């Protein structure tokens, strides 16, 4: 997937999510299925996952190389990343990773802030993908993912688009 397609995918997936959340009744923000995250926690989780990615993409590339190494394989395509993520999710049914454990329940008054931050972080990610990272860098540098392991930056950005879609589908089906 080229950079323009990745950015377009990020935009589409985030717009679908934000539109759905904005059209949901306010009282649903603090609710969720029994034993599952609330709608607000779903949105907060997505914000918690995109923010560290943007922070990492702002670091000097030499530091990323030193800290995480370089890719030792070809970049997977979008469908392969999605398939691998779904397989990994099956293997950890019910487990929540460190950053999203014991997550607070955002109040309705925090909804606008969280949605705005999510949109801003998405725009930052799009900008960095297009303007700050060239194709070779996207395919060479790697970042850790708590479930998927180390991934080339291009893959983790594509995964981010799918991650938003994944949570949007959960919200649309169960909330």
Beta strands, then each sheet from edge to edge (+ up, - down):
strand 1: 142-145
strand 2: 149-152
sheet 1: 1+ 2-
end
